[in-house]
């Protein structure tokens, strides 16, 4: 698993990955700016106090609060936007490191959009539920890593697996190797917990789980071959 993480980290900083990151960040910033302007316009219409001084202070406080709230959304929005490009990232990893293997199938655009939207909503919702724990030392970190490790491992392993197998088989494979995949999710969640580094999480996670899926698939194929060969009699 460590070797998979090292391979993923190296490729995450490569020029093709940087282009995906820049596109994701550009769209994310655009969405955040548009969202902030829209919320400010709404506040201008709804928040009107008779006292001009109080009205001015209230709008400043609301503007700062809105900006801070939107900063909280940077990571999930970046992840959702990057989801539009992750099939390209997975294909690049496969071509670079597994050129002799059959190429994976790109997910249909509608399905890819639905997966990205679902993932964004689930991550956002569950992380909002964790907010009350933010002031509880140790517990907040453990809960955050555990929850996001599970979510990230489930989502990104499925992304890698669905390129090569039907959803039923991908789910069965994930369940058979859940502890190994959860450990990989914890590695990715650790990166996601770091400021600025969390922006790399979608690219790193995609590359990492492509490698992990390949390794798990290879291990399972080897076990099947050994089982089919049966016990060998001593001469």
C-alpha positions in Angstrom: 0.0 0.0 0.0 2.9 2.4 0.7 4.3 1.8 -2.7 0.8 2.6 -4.2 0.7 5.9 -2.2 4.2 6.8 -3.4 3.3 6.2 -7.0 0.1 8.2 -6.7 1.9 11.1 -5.0 4.5 11.3 -7.8 1.9 11.3 -10.5 -0.3 13.8 -8.7 2.4 16.4 -9.2 3.0 15.6 -12.9 2.0 18.1 -15.6 -1.1 16.3 -16.8 -2.5 16.1 -13.3 -1.7 19.7 -12.7 -3.8 20.7 -15.6 -6.8 18.8 -14.2 -6.1 20.5 -10.8 -6.1 24.0 -12.3 -9.3 23.3 -14.2 -11.0 22.0 -11.1 -9.8 25.0 -9.0 -10.8 27.5 -11.7 -14.4 26.1 -11.9 -14.5 25.9 -8.0 -13.4 29.5 -7.6 -16.0 30.6 -10.2 -18.8 28.7 -8.4 -17.8 30.1 -5.0 -17.6 33.7 -6.3 -21.0 33.4 -8.1 -22.4 31.8 -4.9 -21.0 34.6 -2.7 -22.4 37.3 -5.0 -25.8 35.7 -5.1 -26.0 35.4 -1.3 -24.9 39.0 -0.9 -27.6 40.1 -3.3 -30.2 38.1 -1.4 -29.0 39.6 1.9 -29.3 43.1 0.4 -32.9 42.4 -0.3 -33.9 40.6 2.9 -31.7 42.2 5.6 -32.8 45.8 5.9 -32.4 47.5 9.3 -33.8 51.0 10.1 -30.6 52.1 11.7 -28.0 52.7 9.0 -25.0 52.0 11.2 -26.5 48.7 12.4 -27.5 47.9 8.8 -23.9 48.5 7.6 -22.4 46.4 10.4 -24.9 43.5 9.8 -24.0 43.4 6.1 -20.3 43.3 6.9 -20.7 40.5 9.4 -22.9 38.6 7.0 -20.5 39.0 4.2 -17.6 37.7 6.3 -19.7 34.9 7.6 -20.7 33.9 4.1 -17.1 34.0 2.9 -16.0 31.7 5.8 -18.9 29.4 5.1 -18.0 29.1 1.5 -14.4 28.4 2.4 -15.7 25.3 4.3 -17.2 24.2 0.9 -13.9 24.4 -1.0 -12.9 20.8 -0.5 -16.2 19.1 -1.3 -16.9 21.4 -4.3 -13.4 20.8 -5.6 -14.0 17.0 -5.2 -17.3 17.3 -7.0 -15.9 19.3 -9.9 -12.8 17.1 -10.2 -15.2 14.2 -10.5 -15.9 15.3 -14.0 -12.3 14.7 -15.0 -11.4 11.6 -12.9 -12.1 9.1 -15.7 -9.4 10.9 -17.7 -7.0 10.7 -14.6 -7.7 7.0 -14.1 -7.1 6.3 -17.8 -3.8 8.2 -17.6 -2.6 6.2 -14.6 -3.6 2.9 -16.4 -1.8 3.8 -19.6 1.3 4.9 -17.7 1.7 2.1 -15.2 -0.3 -0.8 -16.8 0.2 -0.4 -20.5 -0.1 -4.2 -21.2 -3.5 -4.5 -19.3 -6.8 -4.1 -21.0 -8.0 -0.4 -20.9 -10.8 0.5 -18.6 -14.2 1.7 -19.8 -15.1 5.4 -19.3 -18.2 5.9 -17.3 -21.2 7.4 -19.1 -21.3 11.2 -18.5 -24.7 11.1 -16.9 -23.7 8.4 -14.5 -20.4 10.2 -13.7 -22.4 13.4 -12.9 -24.8 11.5 -10.7 -21.9 9.9 -8.8 -20.2 13.2 -8.3 -23.4 14.9 -7.1 -24.2 12.1 -4.7 -20.7 12.1 -3.3 -20.7 15.8 -2.8 -24.0 15.8 -1.0 -23.1 12.8 1.2 -19.7 14.3 2.2 -21.1 17.7 2.8 -24.0 16.4 4.8 -22.1 14.1 7.0 -19.3 16.6 7.6 -21.9 19.2 8.7 -23.1 16.6 11.2 -19.6 16.4 12.6 -19.3 20.1 13.2 -20.5 19.8 16.9 -17.3 17.7 17.5 -15.0 20.3 16.2 -14.1 21.6 19.7 -13.6 18.1 21.2 -9.9 17.4 21.0 -8.8 14.0 19.6 -12.4 12.8 19.2 -12.9 15.3 16.3 -9.8 14.1 14.4 -10.6 10.4 14.9 -14.2 10.9 13.9 -13.3 13.0 10.9 -10.6 10.5 9.6 -12.9 7.5 10.2 -15.9 9.0 8.5 -14.0 10.5 5.5 -11.8 7.5 5.2 -14.8 5.3 4.8 -16.5 7.7 2.3 -13.4 8.3 0.3 -12.4 4.6 0.1 -15.9 3.6 -1.0 -16.2 6.3 -3.7 -12.8 6.2 -5.2 -12.3 2.4 -5.1 -15.7 2.1 -6.8 -14.6 4.6 -9.5 -11.5 2.5 -10.2 -13.4 -0.8 -10.1 -16.4 0.2 -12.3 -14.0 0.9 -15.2 -13.4 -2.9 -15.4 -16.4 -4.7 -13.9 -20.2 -4.4 -13.4 -21.4 -2.6 -10.3 -22.4 -5.9 -8.5 -18.9 -7.3 -9.0 -17.3 -4.0 -7.9 -19.3 -3.9 -4.7 -18.5 -7.6 -3.9 -14.8 -7.0 -4.5 -14.9 -4.0 -2.2 -16.7 -5.9 0.5 -14.3 -8.9 0.3 -11.3 -6.5 0.8 -13.0 -3.9 3.0 -10.3 -3.7 5.7 -7.6 -3.1 3.1 -9.6 -0.6 1.3 -10.6 1.2 4.5 -6.9 1.5 5.4 -6.4 3.1 2.0 -9.2 5.5 2.7 -7.6 6.5 6.0 -4.4 7.4 4.0 -6.4 9.6 1.7 -8.4 11.2 4.5 -5.1 12.1 6.2 -4.1 14.1 3.1 -7.6 15.6 3.0 -7.1 16.9 6.5 -4.1 19.1 5.5 -4.8 22.7 4.4 -4.1 23.2 0.7 -3.0 19.6 0.3 -6.7 18.7 0.5 -7.1 20.3 -2.9 -5.0 17.4 -4.3 -7.2 14.8 -2.7 -9.4 13.9 -5.7 -6.3 13.4 -8.0 -4.3 11.5 -5.4 -7.2 9.4 -4.4 -8.0 8.4 -8.0 -4.4 7.4 -8.8 -4.0 5.7 -5.4 -7.2 3.6 -5.8 -6.4 2.7 -9.4 -3.2 1.2 -8.1 -4.9 -0.5 -5.2 -7.6 -1.9 -7.4 -5.0 -3.3 -9.7 -3.1 -4.9 -6.8 -6.3 -6.4 -5.2 -7.5 -7.7 -8.6 -4.1 -9.3 -9.2 -4.1 -10.9 -5.7 -7.6 -12.3 -6.1 -6.7 -13.7 -9.6 -3.6 -15.4 -8.1 -5.7 -16.9 -5.3 -8.2 -18.3 -7.8 -5.4 -19.8 -9.9 -3.9 -21.4 -6.8 -7.3 -22.7 -5.7 -8.0 -24.1 -9.2 -4.6 -25.8 -9.3 -5.5 -27.6 -6.0 -3.1 -29.2 -3.5 0.0 -30.6 -5.1 1.0 -34.2 -4.1 4.6 -34.7 -2.9 6.6 -36.9 -5.3 
